[in-house]
Amino acid sequence: MTEWFDAMELPPQYGAVLHHQLKESCPTAMAPAQRRWLFFVVQGSVPREQVVEAGGVLRSGAAGWVPAPGTWMEDTGRIRWLVHPYLTEWRPYQRRDPIDLIFL
């Protein structure tokens, strides 16, 4: 359930690049069988259209859910943390684009 955060699920060509840019500032998990990346972000901080255009899915709200890291699923394999939430003090990523930094 993603009631307190959004989960961006991205294909590998975008997930790997974003992971490299964000380093350890964003809780990140991966589904190895499909190489799908999961980024846990502040709710509403990334427009759904932007994620969909990249071939991804934005999971949000009480109806949205993602398998918890450690879970094994037949189609994804074992979901695992790449950046554990304790490294971000258990907080989802707060988007910080240059425009966001100027207007905040």
PyRosetta script that sets phi, psi and omega in degrees:
from pyrosetta import init, pose_from_sequence

init()
pose = pose_from_sequence("MTEWFDAMELPPQYGAVLHHQLKESCPTAMAPAQRRWLFFVVQGSVPREQVVEAGGVLRSGAAGWVPAPGTWMEDTGRIRWLVHPYLTEWRPYQRRDPIDLIFL")
pose.set_psi(1, 133.0)
pose.set_omega(1, -177.9)
pose.set_phi(2, -113.1)
pose.set_psi(2, 52.7)
pose.set_omega(2, -176.0)
pose.set_phi(3, -72.7)
pose.set_psi(3, -28.4)
pose.set_omega(3, -175.2)
pose.set_phi(4, -110.9)
pose.set_psi(4, 3.0)
pose.set_omega(4, -179.7)
pose.set_phi(5, -158.9)
pose.set_psi(5, 167.6)
pose.set_omega(5, 170.8)
pose.set_phi(6, -105.0)
pose.set_psi(6, 150.4)
pose.set_omega(6, 174.4)
pose.set_phi(7, -119.4)
pose.set_psi(7, 117.0)
pose.set_omega(7, 176.3)
pose.set_phi(8, -91.2)
pose.set_psi(8, 122.2)
pose.set_omega(8, 175.7)
pose.set_phi(9, -105.4)
pose.set_psi(9, 116.8)
pose.set_omega(9, -174.0)
pose.set_phi(10, -121.7)
pose.set_psi(10, 150.4)
pose.set_omega(10, 174.5)
pose.set_phi(11, -70.9)
pose.set_psi(11, 163.9)
pose.set_omega(11, -173.2)
pose.set_phi(12, -58.7)
pose.set_psi(12, -35.6)
pose.set_omega(12, -176.6)
pose.set_phi(13, -65.3)
pose.set_psi(13, -26.3)
pose.set_omega(13, 176.3)
pose.set_phi(14, -98.7)
pose.set_psi(14, -38.1)
pose.set_omega(14, -178.1)
pose.set_phi(15, -60.9)
pose.set_psi(15, -44.3)
pose.set_omega(15, -178.6)
pose.set_phi(16, -64.0)
pose.set_psi(16, -41.8)
pose.set_omega(16, -179.6)
pose.set_phi(17, -66.6)
pose.set_psi(17, -45.9)
pose.set_omega(17, -179.8)
pose.set_phi(18, -63.9)
pose.set_psi(18, -41.3)
pose.set_omega(18, 178.2)
pose.set_phi(19, -60.3)
pose.set_psi(19, -41.5)
pose.set_omega(19, 178.6)
pose.set_phi(20, -63.1)
pose.set_psi(20, -38.8)
pose.set_omega(20, -179.6)
pose.set_phi(21, -71.6)
pose.set_psi(21, -40.6)
pose.set_omega(21, -175.5)
pose.set_phi(22, -83.7)
pose.set_psi(22, -20.2)
pose.set_omega(22, -178.6)
pose.set_phi(23, 50.2)
pose.set_psi(23, -121.1)
pose.set_omega(23, -175.3)
pose.set_phi(24, -103.5)
pose.set_psi(24, 26.3)
pose.set_omega(24, -179.6)
pose.set_phi(25, -96.4)
pose.set_psi(25, -4.9)
pose.set_omega(25, -176.9)
pose.set_phi(26, -134.7)
pose.set_psi(26, 124.9)
pose.set_omega(26, 173.7)
pose.set_phi(27, -57.6)
pose.set_psi(27, 125.9)
pose.set_omega(27, -173.6)
pose.set_phi(28, -136.0)
pose.set_psi(28, 136.2)
pose.set_omega(28, 176.3)
pose.set_phi(29, -128.3)
pose.set_psi(29, 166.6)
pose.set_omega(29, -179.4)
pose.set_phi(30, -141.0)
pose.set_psi(30, 142.0)
pose.set_omega(30, 172.1)
pose.set_phi(31, -101.2)
pose.set_psi(31, 100.4)
pose.set_omega(31, -168.9)
pose.set_phi(32, -63.7)
pose.set_psi(32, -35.0)
pose.set_omega(32, -176.3)
pose.set_phi(33, -63.2)
pose.set_psi(33, -36.4)
pose.set_omega(33, 179.8)
pose.set_phi(34, -106.0)
pose.set_psi(34, -2.2)
pose.set_omega(34, -177.6)
pose.set_phi(35, 54.9)
pose.set_psi(35, 37.7)
pose.set_omega(35, 176.6)
pose.set_phi(36, -89.0)
pose.set_psi(36, 135.7)
pose.set_omega(36, -178.4)
pose.set_phi(37, -102.0)
pose.set_psi(37, 139.3)
pose.set_omega(37, 177.7)
pose.set_phi(38, -118.6)
pose.set_psi(38, 120.5)
pose.set_omega(38, 178.7)
pose.set_phi(39, -113.7)
pose.set_psi(39, 127.2)
pose.set_omega(39, -178.2)
pose.set_phi(40, -98.0)
pose.set_psi(40, 113.9)
pose.set_omega(40, -172.0)
pose.set_phi(41, -124.8)
pose.set_psi(41, 161.5)
pose.set_omega(41, 176.3)
pose.set_phi(42, -59.6)
pose.set_psi(42, 135.9)
pose.set_omega(42, -177.3)
pose.set_phi(43, -56.9)
pose.set_psi(43, 129.4)
pose.set_omega(43, 178.1)
pose.set_phi(44, 82.4)
pose.set_psi(44, 1.2)
pose.set_omega(44, -175.4)
pose.set_phi(45, -81.9)
pose.set_psi(45, -15.7)
pose.set_omega(45, 178.7)
pose.set_phi(46, -126.6)
pose.set_psi(46, 125.0)
pose.set_omega(46, -179.7)
pose.set_phi(47, -64.4)
pose.set_psi(47, 133.1)
pose.set_omega(47, -179.5)
pose.set_phi(48, -54.2)
pose.set_psi(48, -41.6)
pose.set_omega(48, -178.0)
pose.set_phi(49, -58.9)
pose.set_psi(49, -38.9)
pose.set_omega(49, -179.4)
pose.set_phi(50, -63.9)
pose.set_psi(50, -40.9)
pose.set_omega(50, 179.7)
pose.set_phi(51, -68.8)
pose.set_psi(51, -43.5)
pose.set_omega(51, -179.1)
pose.set_phi(52, -63.7)
pose.set_psi(52, -41.4)
pose.set_omega(52, 178.4)
pose.set_phi(53, -61.3)
pose.set_psi(53, -27.6)
pose.set_omega(53, 178.7)
pose.set_phi(54, -85.9)
pose.set_psi(54, 4.7)
pose.set_omega(54, 179.8)
pose.set_phi(55, 83.9)
pose.set_psi(55, 18.3)
pose.set_omega(55, -177.6)
pose.set_phi(56, -108.5)
pose.set_psi(56, -174.5)
pose.set_omega(56, 179.4)
pose.set_phi(57, -133.8)
pose.set_psi(57, 136.7)
pose.set_omega(57, 175.2)
pose.set_phi(58, -106.1)
pose.set_psi(58, 116.6)
pose.set_omega(58, 178.6)
pose.set_phi(59, -96.9)
pose.set_psi(59, 124.0)
pose.set_omega(59, -173.2)
pose.set_phi(60, -147.6)
pose.set_psi(60, 147.1)
pose.set_omega(60, 174.2)
pose.set_phi(61, 78.2)
pose.set_psi(61, -177.3)
pose.set_omega(61, -175.6)
pose.set_phi(62, -63.5)
pose.set_psi(62, -28.4)
pose.set_omega(62, -179.5)
pose.set_phi(63, -83.1)
pose.set_psi(63, -17.2)
pose.set_omega(63, 179.9)
pose.set_phi(64, -85.2)
pose.set_psi(64, 141.6)
pose.set_omega(64, 177.1)
pose.set_phi(65, -149.7)
pose.set_psi(65, 155.4)
pose.set_omega(65, 173.3)
pose.set_phi(66, -135.0)
pose.set_psi(66, 149.3)
pose.set_omega(66, 176.7)
pose.set_phi(67, -67.5)
pose.set_psi(67, 137.5)
pose.set_omega(67, -180.0)
pose.set_phi(68, -70.1)
pose.set_psi(68, 140.9)
pose.set_omega(68, 174.9)
pose.set_phi(69, -54.4)
pose.set_psi(69, 138.7)
pose.set_omega(69, -173.1)
pose.set_phi(70, 104.3)
pose.set_psi(70, -19.7)
pose.set_omega(70, 179.3)
pose.set_phi(71, -77.5)
pose.set_psi(71, 136.7)
pose.set_omega(71, 174.3)
pose.set_phi(72, -105.5)
pose.set_psi(72, 129.0)
pose.set_omega(72, 176.4)
pose.set_phi(73, -128.1)
pose.set_psi(73, 146.1)
pose.set_omega(73, -175.5)
pose.set_phi(74, -58.0)
pose.set_psi(74, -41.1)
pose.set_omega(74, -175.6)
pose.set_phi(75, -85.1)
pose.set_psi(75, -15.0)
pose.set_omega(75, -177.1)
pose.set_phi(76, -117.4)
pose.set_psi(76, -19.3)
pose.set_omega(76, -171.0)
pose.set_phi(77, 81.8)
pose.set_psi(77, -165.0)
pose.set_omega(77, -179.1)
pose.set_phi(78, -81.0)
pose.set_psi(78, 121.1)
pose.set_omega(78, 176.2)
pose.set_phi(79, -69.6)
pose.set_psi(79, 133.9)
pose.set_omega(79, -178.7)
pose.set_phi(80, -136.1)
pose.set_psi(80, 150.5)
pose.set_omega(80, 175.8)
pose.set_phi(81, -74.4)
pose.set_psi(81, 137.1)
pose.set_omega(81, 167.1)
pose.set_phi(82, -101.9)
pose.set_psi(82, -39.2)
pose.set_omega(82, 172.3)
pose.set_phi(83, -126.1)
pose.set_psi(83, 106.4)
pose.set_omega(83, -177.1)
pose.set_phi(84, -70.4)
pose.set_psi(84, 144.2)
pose.set_omega(84, -178.1)
pose.set_phi(85, -59.8)
pose.set_psi(85, -23.8)
pose.set_omega(85, 178.7)
pose.set_phi(86, -64.7)
pose.set_psi(86, -22.9)
pose.set_omega(86, 177.6)
pose.set_phi(87, -71.7)
pose.set_psi(87, -21.1)
pose.set_omega(87, 179.1)
pose.set_phi(88, -111.1)
pose.set_psi(88, 21.7)
pose.set_omega(88, -179.1)
pose.set_phi(89, 57.1)
pose.set_psi(89, 35.8)
pose.set_omega(89, 176.6)
pose.set_phi(90, 61.8)
pose.set_psi(90, 30.9)
pose.set_omega(90, 178.3)
pose.set_phi(91, -114.9)
pose.set_psi(91, 141.4)
pose.set_omega(91, 173.3)
pose.set_phi(92, -69.7)
pose.set_psi(92, 163.1)
pose.set_omega(92, -178.3)
pose.set_phi(93, -69.9)
pose.set_psi(93, 131.1)
pose.set_omega(93, 173.6)
pose.set_phi(94, -97.2)
pose.set_psi(94, 114.4)
pose.set_omega(94, -178.2)
pose.set_phi(95, -56.5)
pose.set_psi(95, 132.6)
pose.set_omega(95, -178.6)
pose.set_phi(96, -135.7)
pose.set_psi(96, 77.7)
pose.set_omega(96, 173.5)
pose.set_phi(97, -83.3)
pose.set_psi(97, 160.8)
pose.set_omega(97, 177.6)
pose.set_phi(98, -53.4)
pose.set_psi(98, -39.2)
pose.set_omega(98, 178.6)
pose.set_phi(99, -64.4)
pose.set_psi(99, -43.4)
pose.set_omega(99, 178.5)
pose.set_phi(100, -59.6)
pose.set_psi(100, -41.2)
pose.set_omega(100, -177.6)
pose.set_phi(101, -66.2)
pose.set_psi(101, -33.9)
pose.set_omega(101, -178.8)
pose.set_phi(102, -74.7)
pose.set_psi(102, -42.3)
pose.set_omega(102, -174.4)
pose.set_phi(103, -87.0)
pose.set_psi(103, -6.1)
pose.set_omega(103, 179.3)
pose.set_phi(104, -82.1)
pose.dump_pdb("model.pdb")
